[in-house]
Amino acid sequence: MLRSLFAGISGLRANQTMLDVAGNNIANANT
């Protein structure tokens, strides 16, 4: 249970990081 919880959290963090990078790339492209 705990292991799957940590796996889900790390997956969410990786997804959030990818979204942040994509957002930064879009913002930089618009300038």
PyMOL Python script that loads the backbone (N, CA, C, O; Angstrom):
from pymol import cmd

cmd.read_pdbstr("""\
ATOM      1  N   MET A   1       0.840  -1.194   0.000  1.00  0.00           N
ATOM      2  CA  MET A   1       0.000   0.000   0.000  1.00  0.00           C
ATOM      3  C   MET A   1       0.877   1.245   0.000  1.00  0.00           C
ATOM      4  O   MET A   1       0.709   2.134  -0.835  1.00  0.00           O
ATOM      5  N   LEU A   2       1.821   1.302   0.951  1.00  0.00           N
ATOM      6  CA  LEU A   2       2.664   2.491   1.063  1.00  0.00           C
ATOM      7  C   LEU A   2       3.521   2.662  -0.187  1.00  0.00           C
ATOM      8  O   LEU A   2       3.745   3.779  -0.653  1.00  0.00           O
ATOM      9  N   ARG A   3       3.995   1.540  -0.720  1.00  0.00           N
ATOM     10  CA  ARG A   3       4.844   1.617  -1.915  1.00  0.00           C
ATOM     11  C   ARG A   3       4.064   2.175  -3.098  1.00  0.00           C
ATOM     12  O   ARG A   3       4.583   3.001  -3.848  1.00  0.00           O
ATOM     13  N   SER A   4       2.826   1.731  -3.272  1.00  0.00           N
ATOM     14  CA  SER A   4       2.025   2.234  -4.388  1.00  0.00           C
ATOM     15  C   SER A   4       1.690   3.706  -4.185  1.00  0.00           C
ATOM     16  O   SER A   4       1.572   4.459  -5.151  1.00  0.00           O
ATOM     17  N   LEU A   5       1.537   4.114  -2.931  1.00  0.00           N
ATOM     18  CA  LEU A   5       1.260   5.525  -2.642  1.00  0.00           C
ATOM     19  C   LEU A   5       2.447   6.382  -3.055  1.00  0.00           C
ATOM     20  O   LEU A   5       2.281   7.423  -3.690  1.00  0.00           O
ATOM     21  N   PHE A   6       3.649   5.938  -2.689  1.00  0.00           N
ATOM     22  CA  PHE A   6       4.847   6.691  -3.066  1.00  0.00           C
ATOM     23  C   PHE A   6       5.016   6.705  -4.586  1.00  0.00           C
ATOM     24  O   PHE A   6       5.437   7.710  -5.158  1.00  0.00           O
ATOM     25  N   ALA A   7       4.688   5.589  -5.235  1.00  0.00           N
ATOM     26  CA  ALA A   7       4.800   5.526  -6.691  1.00  0.00           C
ATOM     27  C   ALA A   7       3.843   6.531  -7.329  1.00  0.00           C
ATOM     28  O   ALA A   7       4.201   7.191  -8.305  1.00  0.00           O
ATOM     29  N   GLY A   8       2.645   6.651  -6.793  1.00  0.00           N
ATOM     30  CA  GLY A   8       1.676   7.605  -7.326  1.00  0.00           C
ATOM     31  C   GLY A   8       2.142   9.034  -7.116  1.00  0.00           C
ATOM     32  O   GLY A   8       1.986   9.877  -7.999  1.00  0.00           O
ATOM     33  N   ILE A   9       2.714   9.310  -5.947  1.00  0.00           N
ATOM     34  CA  ILE A   9       3.183  10.668  -5.656  1.00  0.00           C
ATOM     35  C   ILE A   9       4.342  11.031  -6.581  1.00  0.00           C
ATOM     36  O   ILE A   9       4.376  12.133  -7.129  1.00  0.00           O
ATOM     37  N   SER A  10       5.289  10.113  -6.757  1.00  0.00           N
ATOM     38  CA  SER A  10       6.433  10.398  -7.628  1.00  0.00           C
ATOM     39  C   SER A  10       5.957  10.577  -9.070  1.00  0.00           C
ATOM     40  O   SER A  10       6.514  11.390  -9.807  1.00  0.00           O
ATOM     41  N   GLY A  11       4.938   9.829  -9.475  1.00  0.00           N
ATOM     42  CA  GLY A  11       4.388   9.979 -10.813  1.00  0.00           C
ATOM     43  C   GLY A  11       3.737  11.340 -10.987  1.00  0.00           C
ATOM     44  O   GLY A  11       3.886  11.975 -12.031  1.00  0.00           O
ATOM     45  N   LEU A  12       3.017  11.790  -9.969  1.00  0.00           N
ATOM     46  CA  LEU A  12       2.390  13.105 -10.035  1.00  0.00           C
ATOM     47  C   LEU A  12       3.442  14.201 -10.093  1.00  0.00           C
ATOM     48  O   LEU A  12       3.293  15.181 -10.823  1.00  0.00           O
ATOM     49  N   ARG A  13       4.507  14.027  -9.319  1.00  0.00           N
ATOM     50  CA  ARG A  13       5.575  15.041  -9.325  1.00  0.00           C
ATOM     51  C   ARG A  13       6.245  15.106 -10.686  1.00  0.00           C
ATOM     52  O   ARG A  13       6.539  16.194 -11.181  1.00  0.00           O
ATOM     53  N   ALA A  14       6.489  13.952 -11.298  1.00  0.00           N
ATOM     54  CA  ALA A  14       7.115  13.926 -12.618  1.00  0.00           C
ATOM     55  C   ALA A  14       6.190  14.588 -13.631  1.00  0.00           C
ATOM     56  O   ALA A  14       6.648  15.342 -14.490  1.00  0.00           O
ATOM     57  N   ASN A  15       4.893  14.311 -13.537  1.00  0.00           N
ATOM     58  CA  ASN A  15       3.923  14.897 -14.449  1.00  0.00           C
ATOM     59  C   ASN A  15       3.871  16.405 -14.255  1.00  0.00           C
ATOM     60  O   ASN A  15       3.800  17.148 -15.234  1.00  0.00           O
ATOM     61  N   GLN A  16       3.905  16.871 -13.013  1.00  0.00           N
ATOM     62  CA  GLN A  16       3.873  18.301 -12.727  1.00  0.00           C
ATOM     63  C   GLN A  16       5.107  18.981 -13.300  1.00  0.00           C
ATOM     64  O   GLN A  16       5.019  20.075 -13.858  1.00  0.00           O
ATOM     65  N   THR A  17       6.259  18.330 -13.160  1.00  0.00           N
ATOM     66  CA  THR A  17       7.502  18.906 -13.694  1.00  0.00           C
ATOM     67  C   THR A  17       7.420  19.025 -15.209  1.00  0.00           C
ATOM     68  O   THR A  17       7.838  20.035 -15.776  1.00  0.00           O
ATOM     69  N   MET A  18       6.885  18.002 -15.866  1.00  0.00           N
ATOM     70  CA  MET A  18       6.743  18.053 -17.324  1.00  0.00           C
ATOM     71  C   MET A  18       5.809  19.176 -17.732  1.00  0.00           C
ATOM     72  O   MET A  18       6.072  19.872 -18.713  1.00  0.00           O
ATOM     73  N   LEU A  19       4.716  19.366 -16.990  1.00  0.00           N
ATOM     74  CA  LEU A  19       3.784  20.442 -17.300  1.00  0.00           C
ATOM     75  C   LEU A  19       4.444  21.795 -17.106  1.00  0.00           C
ATOM     76  O   LEU A  19       4.233  22.706 -17.906  1.00  0.00           O
ATOM     77  N   ASP A  20       5.247  21.942 -16.044  1.00  0.00           N
ATOM     78  CA  ASP A  20       5.935  23.206 -15.792  1.00  0.00           C
ATOM     79  C   ASP A  20       6.907  23.509 -16.921  1.00  0.00           C
ATOM     80  O   ASP A  20       6.981  24.645 -17.390  1.00  0.00           O
ATOM     81  N   VAL A  21       7.652  22.505 -17.357  1.00  0.00           N
ATOM     82  CA  VAL A  21       8.617  22.702 -18.442  1.00  0.00           C
ATOM     83  C   VAL A  21       7.888  23.070 -19.727  1.00  0.00           C
ATOM     84  O   VAL A  21       8.320  23.971 -20.447  1.00  0.00           O
ATOM     85  N   ALA A  22       6.799  22.389 -20.020  1.00  0.00           N
ATOM     86  CA  ALA A  22       6.033  22.682 -21.229  1.00  0.00           C
ATOM     87  C   ALA A  22       5.468  24.094 -21.156  1.00  0.00           C
ATOM     88  O   ALA A  22       5.479  24.814 -22.154  1.00  0.00           O
ATOM     89  N   GLY A  23       4.980  24.496 -20.001  1.00  0.00           N
ATOM     90  CA  GLY A  23       4.443  25.847 -19.826  1.00  0.00           C
ATOM     91  C   GLY A  23       5.523  26.891 -20.022  1.00  0.00           C
ATOM     92  O   GLY A  23       5.279  27.927 -20.640  1.00  0.00           O
ATOM     93  N   ASN A  24       6.716  26.634 -19.504  1.00  0.00           N
ATOM     94  CA  ASN A  24       7.823  27.573 -19.674  1.00  0.00           C
ATOM     95  C   ASN A  24       8.223  27.667 -21.138  1.00  0.00           C
ATOM     96  O   ASN A  24       8.524  28.752 -21.634  1.00  0.00           O
ATOM     97  N   ASN A  25       8.226  26.541 -21.826  1.00  0.00           N
ATOM     98  CA  ASN A  25       8.592  26.547 -23.246  1.00  0.00           C
ATOM     99  C   ASN A  25       7.581  27.353 -24.052  1.00  0.00           C
ATOM    100  O   ASN A  25       7.960  28.102 -24.953  1.00  0.00           O
ATOM    101  N   ILE A  26       6.299  27.204 -23.733  1.00  0.00           N
ATOM    102  CA  ILE A  26       5.255  27.945 -24.447  1.00  0.00           C
ATOM    103  C   ILE A  26       5.380  29.437 -24.152  1.00  0.00           C
ATOM    104  O   ILE A  26       5.251  30.265 -25.055  1.00  0.00           O
ATOM    105  N   ALA A  27       5.632  29.779 -22.888  1.00  0.00           N
ATOM    106  CA  ALA A  27       5.770  31.184 -22.512  1.00  0.00           C
ATOM    107  C   ALA A  27       6.975  31.800 -23.214  1.00  0.00           C
ATOM    108  O   ALA A  27       6.914  32.943 -23.667  1.00  0.00           O
ATOM    109  N   ASN A  28       8.066  31.048 -23.305  1.00  0.00           N
ATOM    110  CA  ASN A  28       9.261  31.570 -23.968  1.00  0.00           C
ATOM    111  C   ASN A  28       9.032  31.712 -25.468  1.00  0.00           C
ATOM    112  O   ASN A  28       9.565  32.631 -26.090  1.00  0.00           O
ATOM    113  N   ALA A  29       8.254  30.825 -26.049  1.00  0.00           N
ATOM    114  CA  ALA A  29       8.005  30.879 -27.484  1.00  0.00           C
ATOM    115  C   ALA A  29       7.127  32.082 -27.823  1.00  0.00           C
ATOM    116  O   ALA A  29       7.229  32.638 -28.916  1.00  0.00           O
ATOM    117  N   ASN A  30       6.268  32.480 -26.890  1.00  0.00           N
ATOM    118  CA  ASN A  30       5.355  33.591 -27.148  1.00  0.00           C
ATOM    119  C   ASN A  30       6.035  34.943 -27.043  1.00  0.00           C
ATOM    120  O   ASN A  30       5.526  35.931 -27.572  1.00  0.00           O
ATOM    121  N   THR A  31       7.167  35.004 -26.375  1.00  0.00           N
ATOM    122  CA  THR A  31       7.829  36.300 -26.196  1.00  0.00           C
ATOM    123  C   THR A  31       8.664  36.636 -27.411  1.00  0.00           C
ATOM    124  O   THR A  31       9.300  37.689 -27.451  1.00  0.00           O
TER     125      THR A  31
END
""", "prot")
cmd.dss("prot")
cmd.show_as("cartoon", "prot")
cmd.util.cbc("prot")
cmd.orient("prot")
